[in-house]
C-alpha cells in the first residue's frame, strides 16, 4: 500500500473534495421531485434515503435511490484508485463521499444515514468484505426484522472483519479498508442515535411496519 507521506497534498485534497461533492448529490430528493412524488424530507422520517423514499409509495424510486446512494461512494473510491493507483487516496475519496452523503452542503448538511453508501463503499474497497457485511445485514434482518439493528450489527462487525485474513477469499485487507470501515461505522452509529434509544426501549419499528402517525 502506498505510503501516505509519498502522496501530494493536492492529490489528497482533490480526492477529498471530488468525493465529497459526488457523495453530497441527494438522489432521493432529486428523484422524488422529478417524479412528482413531493419532497421526501417532508414524508415519514424526513430522511433522504431509500427507506424513506419507499414511503412515497414508489418502489421504483426507492430502488433507484438505493442503487445510486450505494453507487456514489463506490464510484468515488474506484475512480480515485484507477487514477492514482493508491488505496490510501481511494479510501479518502470514498470516505469523503460517505461524509458528503451524511452532510450534503446543498441540504444544509442534513443528509441520509449512510447505510446504502456504506455497503457500496465496502464492495468497492474489498468485495469479499462487502459481501460478508451485506450477509450480516440480511441475517440480522431475517432474525429480528429490524432495519436499524441490522445496519448497526453489520457496520459494527465490518471493521473487525477487515482486520482478519481475507486472503483466503482472494483479496487481502489493507489498513486503508479497515480505517474506512471504522470511520463509516462511527458515523452510522452517530446518525442512528435515536434508533439506538428506541431499540433500548423496545420501540423501534420492525421492517414493513407503518410509521407512527
C-alpha positions in Angstrom: 0.0 0.0 0.0 1.3 3.4 -0.9 2.7 5.4 2.0 0.6 8.4 2.8 3.8 10.5 3.1 4.5 9.9 -0.5 1.3 11.3 -1.8 1.0 15.0 -2.8 -1.3 17.1 -0.6 -3.0 18.5 -3.7 -3.9 14.9 -4.7 -5.4 14.2 -1.2 -7.3 17.4 -1.2 -8.6 16.9 -4.7 -9.7 13.4 -4.0 -11.5 14.5 -0.8 -13.2 17.4 -2.5 -14.3 15.4 -5.5 -15.5 12.6 -3.3 -17.5 14.9 -1.1 -19.2 16.7 -4.0 -20.2 13.3 -5.6 -21.4 11.9 -2.3 -23.4 15.0 -1.5 -25.7 14.6 -4.5 -29.1 14.0 -2.8 -30.5 11.4 -5.2 -33.6 10.7 -3.0 -34.6 14.3 -3.1 -33.9 14.7 -6.8 -35.7 11.6 -7.9 -38.9 12.2 -5.9 -39.1 15.8 -7.1 -38.5 14.8 -10.7 -41.2 12.1 -10.5 -43.7 14.5 -8.9 -43.7 12.5 -5.6 -43.1 15.6 -3.5 -40.3 16.4 -1.1 -39.1 13.2 0.6 -37.9 15.3 3.5 -41.5 16.1 4.4 -42.5 12.4 4.4 -42.2 9.8 7.1 -38.9 10.2 9.0 -37.7 13.1 6.7 -34.7 11.1 5.7 -33.5 11.3 2.1 -32.5 7.6 1.9 -34.2 4.7 0.1 -36.2 3.5 3.1 -38.0 6.8 3.4 -38.4 7.2 -0.3 -40.3 3.9 -0.2 -42.9 5.7 2.0 -43.9 7.7 -1.1 -45.4 4.5 -2.4 -42.9 4.4 -5.3 -40.8 1.2 -5.1 -39.1 2.1 -8.3 -37.8 5.4 -6.9 -36.7 3.7 -3.7 -34.8 1.1 -5.6 -33.1 3.8 -7.8 -32.2 5.7 -4.7 -30.7 2.6 -3.1 -28.5 1.9 -6.1 -27.4 5.5 -6.6 -26.6 6.1 -3.0 -24.6 2.9 -2.9 -23.0 3.7 -6.2 -21.8 7.2 -5.5 -19.4 6.0 -2.7 -18.2 3.1 -4.8 -17.7 5.3 -7.9 -15.7 7.9 -5.9 -13.4 5.2 -4.5 -12.9 3.3 -7.7 -12.2 6.4 -9.8 -9.6 7.6 -7.2 -8.0 4.2 -7.2 -7.9 4.0 -11.0 -6.4 7.5 -11.4 -3.8 7.4 -8.6 -3.2 3.7 -8.1 -3.3 4.3 -4.4 -5.5 2.5 -1.8 -5.0 5.5 0.5 -6.3 8.1 -1.9 -9.2 5.7 -2.8 -10.1 5.4 0.9 -10.0 9.2 1.3 -12.2 9.8 -1.7 -14.7 7.1 -0.6 -14.7 8.4 3.0 -15.3 11.9 1.7 -18.2 10.7 -0.5 -19.7 9.0 2.6 -19.3 12.2 4.6 -21.0 14.1 1.7 -24.0 11.8 1.8 -24.5 12.3 5.5 -23.8 16.0 5.5 -24.5 17.4 2.0 -23.8 21.1 1.6 -26.8 21.5 -0.7 -29.3 20.5 2.0 -27.9 22.4 4.9 -25.7 19.4 5.9 -28.8 17.3 6.6 -28.5 14.1 4.7 -29.0 10.4 4.9 -27.9 7.8 7.4 -25.3 6.2 5.1 -26.2 2.5 5.2 -26.5 2.0 1.4 -23.4 4.1 0.8 -21.5 2.1 3.4 -22.2 -1.2 1.6 -21.3 0.4 -1.8 -18.0 1.5 -0.3 -17.2 -1.9 1.2 -18.0 -3.7 -2.0 -15.7 -1.3 -4.0 -12.9 -1.3 -1.4 -12.7 -5.1 -0.9 -15.6 -7.1 -2.4 -15.3 -10.1 -0.1 -15.7 -7.9 2.9 -18.6 -6.1 1.3 -20.4 -9.4 0.6 -19.9 -10.5 4.2 -21.2 -7.2 5.5 -24.3 -7.4 3.3 -24.8 -11.0 4.5 -24.6 -9.9 8.1 -27.3 -7.3 7.4 -29.6 -9.8 5.7 -29.1 -12.4 8.5 -29.8 -9.9 11.3 -32.9 -8.6 9.4 -34.2 -12.1 8.8 -33.9 -12.9 12.6 -35.0 -9.6 14.2 -36.9 -7.9 11.3 -35.5 -4.5 12.4 -33.6 -2.5 9.7 -31.7 -0.2 12.0 -30.5 -3.1 14.2 -29.3 -4.9 11.0 -27.3 -1.8 10.0 -25.8 -1.4 13.4 -24.7 -5.0 13.7 -23.3 -5.2 10.2 -21.4 -1.9 10.4 -20.0 -2.8 13.9 -18.6 -6.1 12.8 -17.2 -5.0 9.4 -14.1 -3.1 10.7 -13.3 -6.2 12.8 -13.6 -8.4 9.8 -11.4 -6.0 7.8 -8.5 -6.9 10.2 -9.0 -10.7 9.7 -7.2 -12.5 6.9 -9.3 -12.2 3.8 -6.5 -13.5 1.7 -8.3 -16.9 1.6 -11.1 -15.2 -0.4 -8.5 -13.8 -2.8 -8.2 -10.2 -1.5 -6.1 -9.2 1.5 -7.5 -6.4 3.6 -5.2 -3.3 3.6 -5.3 -1.0 6.6 -7.0 1.7 4.5 -10.1 -0.6 4.2 -10.1 -1.1 8.0 -9.9 2.7 8.6 -12.6 3.4 6.0 -14.9 0.9 7.6 -14.2 2.2 11.1 -14.8 5.8 10.0 -18.1 4.9 8.3 -19.2 2.7 11.2 -18.7 5.5 13.7 -20.7 8.0 11.7 -23.5 5.5 11.1 -23.8 4.8 14.8 -23.9 8.5 15.5 -26.6 9.1 12.9 -28.6 6.2 14.4 -28.6 7.6 17.9 -32.4 8.0 18.0 -32.8 4.4 16.6 -30.5 3.1 19.3 -32.6 4.8 22.0 -35.7 3.2 20.6 -34.0 -0.2 20.4 -33.1 0.0 24.0 -36.7 0.9 24.9 -38.1 -1.8 22.7 -39.9 0.8 20.5 -38.0 0.5 17.2 -40.5 -0.5 14.4 -40.0 -3.7 12.5 -39.4 -3.9 8.8 -42.7 -3.5 7.0 -44.5 -1.8 9.9 -46.2 1.5 9.2 -44.5 4.6 10.8 -46.4 6.1 13.8 -48.5 9.0 12.8 
